[in-house]
Amino acid sequence: MIELYRKQNCYFCDEIEEEIKEFVISHNVINVEKNKDFPNEIPLPAIKDNGKMISGYEEIKKYMNDLKKFVDLWRKYQVDACYIDDDGEIC
């Protein structure tokens, strides 16, 4: 499960949280100001996915872009439908 660690008044945190909600995937949002166990050396916002911690503006943007591609691809092939790829081959 994806965990978003964020501060309360953070515009970038709001953007990330909204984007994850739009993906409609399982996630937890943790307000770090209320969680004293979060390491101070990790810049916020941060995302934890499968034990890997992602933080920093560029790293999070790349992660979110990759996650969107994965979710879109997953959903594309999880329905009872036939698709024709870009080369005209039936998938």
N, C-alpha and C positions, 0 to 999 in steps of 0.2 A: 504494500500500500504506500502511496505517495504521502509524504508529510511536508507541509509548508510551514516553516518557522518564520514568523514575521513580527514586526512591531505594530503597535496599534495605529499610529498616524503616519502611514507610509504609502504614498501614491503608487510607487512601483509594486509594493506588496499587494495593494488593491487590484492592480492590473493582472498580476499573476494569479491571484485567487479567483478572479472572475474568469480568466481564460481556462483554468482547470475545471471550474464549474461548467463551462460551456462544453468541455470534452465529455462530460457526464461519466467520469470515472471515479472510482473509490479513492478518497483522500481524507486526510485530517489536517486541520489548520490549528497551529499551536501559537498562541500569543506568548512570545518569549518574556515579556515583562512580568507575566504571571508564572513563568516556569523558571525557577532559579537553578535548575540542573543543566541548562543549555550553556555550552562552552563560550566564554567571552571572546575567544580568538577567532571565531567564525563570523565573518561579516553577514549582516542580514540585509535582505531576506535570504533564506537558504532553503533548499529542497533536499529531502532525503528520499532516495528511491533504491530499493534493494540493498540497503546498507551503504550506498554511496552518497556523499554529501556534495551538493552543487551550490556554489554561492558566487556572488559577483555578477554584475549586470550582463556582461557578454556571455559568460558561461550559462546563466539562467536563460537568456534569450535563445542560445543555441539548443539547450536542453528542451525548451518549450517547443521550438520549431521541429526538432526530431520527434518529440512526443506526439505532436499533431499529425505528422506523417505516419507514425506507427498506428495511432488510433484510427485514422482515415483508412489505411490499408487493412487493418483488422476488421473494421466494420464492412468494408467492401466485400470481403470474402466470407462473411458470417451470415449471409442471407441465401435463400434459395433462388438464385438468379444466375444467369450466364452473362459474361462480359466479353467484349471484344477489345483486346488491347490495342495500343497505338500502331502495331504492325498489321492489324486486321486479323490476328489469330484469336480463336475462341479460347478463353481461359477456363 
